[in-house]
């Protein structure tokens, strides 16, 4: 964790390495948490006496492999942005290279495995046709899109490059407590420089809200999601926190944003922006959230939380009470492609899908498995 702090303590890192770890296990855990680059960057500055030669070489090779992977994905991103712009479409990129550039000043610093874009729901069929024409395979077929079924995300891939592309819309982003105002996000969008190319991106404040919701969706069980919040929060003067609060309020994510900042402060010693201090101090549910997350972090969410733990966390992430119950119920009864049924009677099928979803989740997570 010390290596992921925006204010790392080199002396503390040296002290921790005074009790030599199992290096293979450490590198594996860092990869699972998505923070291999953080580890490599911090350890590369330490003296040779702190790290055995073979361990240093192994870490450098793992880091090199990650850099090659992120360079390939970035090249794919630029190709896609150019293709879409040629069709008069400009989809904001979320997370991935854009977040890496914003949080760490380097599009290749952050570990990521796919590319994510925010799209308008009404554009999905057209984008799917464009992606297929460009050589991508659509996981969600046009027939399902035209029938109005909503997956967890619209997934595309190119077998020859192993690239995975995800399109998100207001309707697929189920973990937003309230519907995402896509038009407002589009109106505020900006550009981020990636390897000399201007790439469309969300306003930084909207991106911050989105990554806090994404971390909450995944129970903050990987350190990278907390490290991203910490890295952005530590950049004094870059984020308008009044706008963050406004954006979070519109989508019902105020608790998620406060939780992200609280975790970043308590786990990675990130500074709390002065505009957020009072709100965080007044949220009495945050210590319990931190305690729960710290229980899951050591294993990067393997095995995943059990179903009752998941439900309790969902309630807390929307402030508990009636609003938390409403959020939990919406998630329980919002089918994704895993719940879809091939049924000639579409209306009956949709009803059954909603009923089937909580049953499937109970089987999947009832014993912490899946």
C-alpha positions as CSV (number, residue, x, y, z in Angstrom):
1,X,0.0,0.0,0.0
2,X,2.9,2.4,0.8
3,X,4.0,2.2,-2.9
4,X,0.5,3.3,-4.0
5,X,0.3,6.4,-1.8
6,X,0.6,9.8,-3.6
7,X,3.0,10.7,-0.8
8,X,5.1,7.5,-0.4
9,X,7.5,7.2,2.5
10,X,10.7,5.7,1.2
11,X,12.0,5.0,4.7
12,X,8.9,3.1,5.5
13,X,9.2,1.1,2.3
14,X,12.8,0.3,3.2
15,X,11.7,-0.8,6.7
16,X,9.0,-3.1,5.3
17,X,11.6,-4.7,3.0
18,X,13.8,-5.3,6.0
19,X,11.7,-8.4,6.4
20,X,12.1,-9.9,2.9
21,X,8.8,-10.8,1.4
22,X,7.9,-13.7,-0.9
23,X,8.7,-11.8,-4.0
24,X,6.7,-13.9,-6.4
25,X,3.6,-13.7,-4.1
26,X,4.1,-9.9,-3.8
27,X,4.3,-9.4,-7.6
28,X,1.3,-11.6,-8.1
29,X,-0.7,-9.7,-5.6
30,X,0.3,-6.3,-7.1
31,X,-0.9,-7.5,-10.5
32,X,-4.2,-8.7,-9.0
33,X,-4.6,-5.2,-7.5
34,X,-3.7,-3.5,-10.7
35,X,-0.8,-1.7,-9.1
36,X,2.3,-3.4,-10.5
37,X,3.5,-0.2,-12.1
38,X,3.1,1.6,-8.8
39,X,5.3,-1.1,-7.1
40,X,7.9,-1.0,-9.9
41,X,8.1,2.8,-9.9
42,X,8.7,3.0,-6.1
43,X,11.1,0.0,-5.8
44,X,13.2,1.2,-8.7
45,X,14.3,4.2,-6.7
46,X,15.5,2.0,-3.8
47,X,19.1,0.9,-3.2
48,X,20.3,-2.4,-4.7
49,X,20.7,-3.7,-1.2
50,X,16.9,-3.6,-0.6
51,X,15.9,-5.9,-3.4
52,X,17.7,-9.1,-4.6
53,X,19.0,-8.9,-8.1
54,X,16.7,-11.7,-9.4
55,X,13.6,-10.1,-7.8
56,X,14.5,-6.7,-9.3
57,X,14.9,-8.3,-12.8
58,X,11.7,-10.2,-12.4
59,X,9.8,-7.0,-11.5
60,X,11.4,-5.1,-14.4
61,X,10.3,-7.7,-16.8
62,X,6.7,-7.8,-15.5
63,X,6.6,-4.0,-15.7
64,X,8.0,-4.0,-19.3
65,X,5.4,-6.5,-20.3
66,X,2.7,-4.2,-18.9
67,X,4.1,-1.2,-20.7
68,X,4.0,-3.1,-24.0
69,X,0.4,-4.1,-23.3
70,X,-0.7,-0.5,-22.5
71,X,1.1,0.8,-25.6
72,X,-0.8,-1.6,-27.8
73,X,-4.1,-0.6,-26.2
74,X,-3.2,3.1,-26.6
75,X,-2.5,2.5,-30.3
76,X,-5.9,0.8,-30.6
77,X,-7.5,3.8,-28.8
78,X,-6.1,6.3,-31.2
79,X,-7.2,4.2,-34.2
80,X,-10.7,3.9,-32.8
81,X,-11.0,7.7,-32.0
82,X,-9.8,8.5,-35.6
83,X,-12.3,6.0,-37.1
84,X,-15.2,7.4,-35.1
85,X,-14.3,11.0,-35.8
86,X,-14.3,10.1,-39.5
87,X,-17.9,9.1,-39.0
88,X,-18.7,12.4,-37.2
89,X,-18.9,10.7,-33.8
90,X,-16.9,11.7,-30.8
91,X,-17.3,9.3,-27.8
92,X,-15.6,10.3,-24.6
93,X,-13.1,7.8,-23.3
94,X,-13.5,6.9,-19.7
95,X,-10.9,5.3,-17.3
96,X,-8.0,3.5,-19.0
97,X,-5.4,5.6,-20.8
98,X,-7.2,8.9,-20.1
99,X,-7.5,8.2,-16.4
100,X,-3.8,7.1,-16.3
101,X,-2.7,10.3,-17.9
102,X,-4.8,12.5,-15.6
103,X,-3.9,10.7,-12.4
104,X,-0.3,9.8,-13.0
105,X,0.8,12.0,-15.9
106,X,1.5,9.0,-18.1
107,X,-1.0,7.0,-20.3
108,X,1.0,3.9,-19.7
109,X,1.4,4.1,-15.9
110,X,-1.9,2.7,-14.9
111,X,-2.7,-1.0,-15.5
112,X,-5.8,-1.6,-17.6
113,X,-7.1,-4.4,-19.9
114,X,-9.7,-2.8,-22.2
115,X,-11.0,0.5,-23.5
116,X,-14.2,2.1,-22.3
117,X,-16.3,4.8,-24.0
118,X,-19.5,6.6,-23.0
119,X,-22.2,6.6,-25.7
120,X,-25.7,7.7,-26.1
121,X,-28.2,4.8,-26.0
122,X,-29.8,5.9,-29.3
123,X,-26.4,5.7,-31.0
124,X,-25.6,2.1,-30.0
125,X,-27.1,0.4,-33.1
126,X,-25.2,2.7,-35.4
127,X,-22.0,2.3,-33.5
128,X,-22.3,-1.5,-33.5
129,X,-22.6,-1.4,-37.3
130,X,-19.5,0.8,-37.5
131,X,-17.5,-1.4,-35.2
132,X,-18.5,-4.5,-37.2
133,X,-17.5,-2.8,-40.4
134,X,-14.1,-1.9,-38.8
135,X,-13.5,-5.6,-38.1
136,X,-14.8,-5.9,-34.5
137,X,-17.1,-8.6,-33.3
138,X,-20.1,-7.6,-31.3
139,X,-20.9,-9.7,-28.3
140,X,-24.4,-8.2,-28.1
141,X,-26.0,-8.8,-31.5
142,X,-28.0,-6.2,-33.3
143,X,-31.1,-8.2,-33.0
144,X,-30.9,-7.9,-29.2
145,X,-30.1,-4.2,-29.4
146,X,-33.0,-3.5,-31.7
147,X,-35.3,-5.5,-29.4
148,X,-34.4,-3.1,-26.6
149,X,-32.5,-5.5,-24.3
150,X,-29.9,-3.8,-22.1
151,X,-26.6,-5.7,-21.3
152,X,-24.1,-4.9,-18.6
153,X,-22.1,-3.2,-21.4
154,X,-21.8,-3.3,-25.1
155,X,-18.8,-5.5,-25.7
156,X,-16.6,-5.7,-28.9
157,X,-13.4,-7.4,-29.6
158,X,-10.9,-8.1,-32.4
159,X,-9.6,-11.6,-32.3
160,X,-6.3,-10.8,-34.1
161,X,-5.4,-8.0,-31.6
162,X,-7.2,-9.4,-28.5
163,X,-8.5,-5.9,-28.0
164,X,-11.7,-5.5,-25.9
165,X,-13.9,-2.4,-26.3
166,X,-16.7,-1.6,-23.9
167,X,-19.4,1.0,-24.6
168,X,-21.4,2.3,-21.7
169,X,-24.7,4.2,-21.7
170,X,-27.0,5.7,-19.1
171,X,-29.0,2.4,-19.2
172,X,-26.1,0.0,-18.9
173,X,-24.5,2.0,-16.0
174,X,-26.9,0.4,-13.5
175,X,-24.7,1.2,-10.5
176,X,-25.3,4.9,-10.9
177,X,-28.0,5.4,-8.2
178,X,-29.8,7.8,-10.5
179,X,-29.8,7.9,-14.3
180,X,-26.6,9.4,-15.7
181,X,-27.4,12.7,-17.6
182,X,-25.4,11.8,-20.7
183,X,-26.2,15.0,-22.5
184,X,-24.9,17.1,-19.7
185,X,-21.7,14.9,-19.5
186,X,-21.3,15.3,-23.2
187,X,-21.8,19.1,-23.0
188,X,-19.0,19.4,-20.4
189,X,-16.6,17.0,-22.1
190,X,-13.0,18.0,-22.8
191,X,-9.9,16.6,-24.4
192,X,-6.8,14.9,-22.9
193,X,-3.5,14.7,-24.7
194,X,-2.4,11.0,-25.3
195,X,0.9,10.6,-27.0
196,X,0.4,13.9,-28.9
197,X,-3.2,13.2,-29.9
198,X,-6.2,15.0,-28.5
199,X,-8.6,12.3,-27.1
200,X,-12.2,13.2,-26.1
201,X,-12.8,12.7,-22.4
202,X,-15.3,13.6,-19.7
203,X,-14.8,16.7,-17.6
204,X,-12.4,15.8,-14.8
205,X,-15.1,16.3,-12.2
206,X,-17.5,14.0,-14.0
207,X,-14.7,11.4,-14.4
208,X,-14.0,11.6,-10.7
209,X,-17.6,10.8,-9.8
210,X,-17.6,8.0,-12.3
211,X,-14.5,6.3,-10.9
212,X,-15.9,6.6,-7.3
213,X,-19.1,4.8,-8.5
214,X,-17.0,2.2,-10.3
215,X,-14.9,1.6,-7.2
216,X,-18.1,1.2,-5.1
217,X,-19.6,-1.1,-7.7
218,X,-16.6,-3.5,-7.2
219,X,-16.6,-3.0,-3.4
220,X,-13.3,-1.1,-3.6
221,X,-11.7,-4.6,-3.4
222,X,-8.7,-3.7,-5.7
223,X,-6.2,-1.1,-4.6
224,X,-5.9,0.5,-8.0
225,X,-9.4,2.1,-7.6
226,X,-8.4,3.7,-4.3
227,X,-5.0,4.7,-5.7
228,X,-6.7,6.5,-8.6
229,X,-8.9,8.5,-6.2
230,X,-5.9,9.3,-4.1
231,X,-3.7,10.4,-7.1
232,X,-6.4,12.8,-8.4
233,X,-7.3,14.2,-4.9
234,X,-3.6,14.9,-4.3
235,X,-3.4,17.2,-7.4
236,X,-4.1,20.5,-5.7
237,X,-6.1,23.0,-7.7
238,X,-6.9,20.7,-10.7
239,X,-10.4,19.6,-9.6
240,X,-13.3,21.9,-8.9
241,X,-14.8,20.2,-5.8
242,X,-18.0,22.2,-5.9
243,X,-18.6,20.8,-9.4
244,X,-17.8,17.3,-8.1
245,X,-20.4,17.7,-5.5
246,X,-23.0,19.0,-8.0
247,X,-22.2,16.1,-10.4
248,X,-22.4,13.5,-7.6
249,X,-25.7,14.9,-6.3
250,X,-27.4,14.7,-9.7
251,X,-26.6,11.0,-10.0
252,X,-27.1,10.2,-6.3
253,X,-23.5,9.3,-5.7
254,X,-22.5,11.7,-2.9
255,X,-21.9,8.9,-0.4
256,X,-19.8,7.0,-3.0
257,X,-17.6,10.1,-3.6
258,X,-17.1,10.7,0.2
259,X,-16.3,7.0,0.6
260,X,-13.7,7.1,-2.1
261,X,-12.0,10.1,-0.6
262,X,-12.2,8.7,2.9
263,X,-10.6,5.4,1.8
264,X,-7.9,7.4,-0.1
265,X,-7.0,9.3,3.1
266,X,-7.1,6.5,5.6
267,X,-5.5,3.8,3.5
268,X,-3.1,5.8,1.2
269,X,-2.7,9.0,3.2
270,X,-4.1,11.2,0.4
271,X,-5.0,14.7,1.5
272,X,-8.7,15.5,1.8
273,X,-9.6,18.6,-0.3
274,X,-10.6,21.4,2.1
275,X,-14.0,21.7,0.3
276,X,-14.8,18.1,1.3
277,X,-13.5,18.0,4.9
278,X,-16.8,18.9,6.6
279,X,-18.9,16.5,4.4
280,X,-16.6,13.6,5.1
281,X,-16.4,14.3,8.8
282,X,-20.2,14.4,9.0
283,X,-20.7,11.1,7.3
284,X,-20.9,8.7,10.2
285,X,-21.1,5.6,8.0
286,X,-17.7,6.0,6.5
287,X,-15.6,4.3,9.2
288,X,-17.8,1.1,8.9
289,X,-17.3,1.2,5.1
290,X,-13.5,1.5,5.5
291,X,-13.5,-1.4,8.0
292,X,-15.4,-3.6,5.5
293,X,-13.1,-2.6,2.6
294,X,-10.0,-3.4,4.6
295,X,-11.4,-6.9,5.2
296,X,-11.6,-7.5,1.4
297,X,-8.5,-5.7,0.2
298,X,-5.8,-8.3,1.3
299,X,-7.1,-10.9,-1.2
300,X,-8.2,-8.5,-4.0
301,X,-11.8,-9.8,-3.6
302,X,-11.0,-13.5,-4.0
303,X,-13.3,-15.1,-3.1
304,X,-15.9,-12.4,-3.7
305,X,-18.1,-11.1,-0.8
306,X,-21.1,-13.2,0.1
307,X,-24.6,-12.1,-0.9
308,X,-25.6,-10.6,2.4
309,X,-22.3,-8.7,2.6
310,X,-22.9,-7.4,-0.9
311,X,-26.4,-6.3,-0.1
312,X,-25.3,-4.5,3.1
313,X,-22.5,-2.7,1.2
314,X,-24.9,-1.6,-1.6
315,X,-27.2,-0.2,1.1
316,X,-24.4,1.7,2.7
317,X,-23.1,3.0,-0.7
318,X,-26.4,4.9,-1.2
319,X,-26.5,6.2,2.4
320,X,-28.7,3.5,3.8
321,X,-32.3,3.9,4.8
322,X,-35.1,4.0,2.2
323,X,-32.8,5.4,-0.6
324,X,-30.4,2.5,0.0
325,X,-33.1,-0.1,-0.1
326,X,-34.4,1.4,-3.4
327,X,-30.9,1.3,-4.9
328,X,-30.5,-2.3,-3.8
329,X,-33.8,-3.4,-5.2
330,X,-33.1,-1.7,-8.5
331,X,-29.8,-3.6,-8.8
332,X,-31.5,-6.9,-7.9
333,X,-34.2,-6.6,-10.5
334,X,-32.3,-5.1,-13.5
335,X,-31.4,-8.0,-15.8
336,X,-28.1,-8.2,-17.7
337,X,-27.2,-10.6,-20.6
338,X,-26.5,-13.3,-18.0
339,X,-30.2,-13.3,-17.2
340,X,-31.5,-13.1,-20.8
341,X,-33.8,-15.9,-21.9
342,X,-34.4,-17.1,-25.5
343,X,-38.2,-16.9,-25.5
344,X,-40.7,-16.3,-28.3
345,X,-42.9,-14.4,-26.0
346,X,-40.7,-11.4,-25.3
347,X,-42.9,-9.9,-22.6
348,X,-43.1,-13.1,-20.6
349,X,-39.4,-13.5,-21.1
350,X,-38.6,-10.0,-19.7
351,X,-40.7,-10.6,-16.6
352,X,-39.0,-14.0,-16.0
353,X,-35.6,-12.4,-16.4
354,X,-36.3,-9.9,-13.7
355,X,-37.5,-12.7,-11.3
356,X,-34.6,-14.9,-12.3
357,X,-31.8,-12.4,-11.6
358,X,-31.9,-12.4,-7.7
359,X,-32.1,-16.2,-7.8
360,X,-29.1,-16.3,-10.0
361,X,-27.2,-13.9,-7.8
362,X,-28.1,-15.9,-4.7
363,X,-26.7,-19.1,-6.3
364,X,-23.6,-17.3,-7.5
365,X,-22.7,-15.5,-4.3
366,X,-24.6,-17.4,-1.6
367,X,-21.5,-19.1,-0.4
368,X,-19.0,-16.5,-1.5
369,X,-18.2,-18.3,-4.7
370,X,-18.6,-17.6,-8.3
